[in-house]
Amino acid sequence: MGVAGEQLPDGRYGRSAEERTDRRLKLVGSVLGVGLLALVGWFGYDYVAGQKISAEMIKFDVAAADRVDVHLEVRKESEARGYCTLRALAESGAEVGRKEFRFDEASSRIDRVVSVRTTERATAAELLGCTAD
């Protein structure tokens, strides 16, 4: 004679411990996922809304063995003041010059060529960033 049934009848004795655990894990995962999305959204909005200054290096020219000319465009709110940091790099990647370009003009766009003095011949220039005062 065979065994009539090896499993308990479905729904007769409530949900199994596995089903309860699965449901609890799904609920905790959903709550944590929504919280993480809210946090990332908040930080993203704060970063974008907090930026009053945007700058772009249009081009650079190695003008001499001890100088690099950097064409810089700064977009900002008209009353914003601050500075941008530029640096010149040698072929090895070492920094050979650095300059902070200050601006406090009342215009919303500044288009300027800035000269960066170097200690040796530079092969590249880089805009490190801009900061509002």
Summary of the structure (lengths in Angstrom):
residues: 133
radius of gyration: 30.2
end to end distance: 88.8
largest distance: 99.9
contacts: 312
relative contact order: 0.18
helix: 26%
strand: 43%
